[in-house]
Amino acid sequence: MDLEDLYKEYKKYYFSIAYYLLGSIGAAEDIVQDVFVKLIEHEKTNNEITDVKAYINKMVVNRCMNELKSSRKKKESYIGIWLPEPILQELNGEPLERTIQSDQLSYSYLVLMESLSPRERTAYVLRNALGLQHSEISEIIQTTEINSRKILSRAQRKIKSGQSESKSAMPSSLKNEYITQFKYALSNGDIQVITNLLSNDITLTSDGGGQVRAAINVIEGKQRVSALISGIVYKFFSDKMVNIAIVNNQQGIVVTQNGKLTGIFCFEWNSETYKINRIFYVVNPDKLKYTTL
């Protein structure tokens, strides 16, 4: 297959891998494009690549590994809490490339990935997204097969310990109904409706990146989260529009001002109480600039 055809056919696939590794839309797009540019240049002088897809996989993952390592210091000095960039999709649009099983496509799952080290995250994505064997994973992350298994096992434990949603998932129809209630409550300033949707141990994490006013620590508990949302609505929502959108393959809420995206709400649910367990509110303009309405 011609490289240009390969790029058109597999661009979304490689972007999905890079995005789940990095949690950054812009960085993922840049890496995938740069890898193909370098591959085209390489092809002009050398035609010895036998398995092009495997070669591209390795190039993309290696670039992402380097980016993960270099970005750790940036995240440590970040003002407030660093959240991944959400991907906004049309309500009836195509889902993200199904490289990872469906229960791992949500935004809250992407947040969980931030608890992993670069090696753990890479091993986890390579195993769960690409289905690579440990002989292949160990070569990419430059370790032994035994260590590769240990790294993956450690990553799986971290992910499992951070999950609050049980395997008996809450029906999507009920989630969507509650998000509709949440949306209208935000629009009308009806905080009591929102409070009724929150679990007792609800947490709210916001990301303003030091550019927009946002809580720099995680807000915990129904009373404190309700109070914060109330303050946000009454202080900042008077001239804003609130709508439902698909965010990372699940319904979320987008906030706009004069047609410009200013914030995105993502949710994680408690499958036993059918309440919202975690709210993620991204308002950092840099995290929204690659997202279009």
Secondary structure, 3 states (H helix, E strand, C coil): CCHHHHHHHHHHHHHHHHHHHHCCHHHHHHHHHHHHHHHHHHHHHCCCCCCHHHHHHHHHHHHHHHHHHHHHHHHHCCCCCCCCCCCEECCCCCCCCCCCCHHHCCHHHHHHHCCCCHHHHHHHHHHHCCCCCHHHHHHHCCCCHHHHHHHHHHHHHHHHHHCCCCCCCCCHHHHHHHHHHHHHHHHHCCHHHHHHHEEEEEEEEEECCCCCCCCCCCEECHHHHHHHHHHHHHHHCCCCEEEEEEECCEEEEEEEECCEEEEEEEEEEECCCCEEEEEEEECCHHHHCCCCC
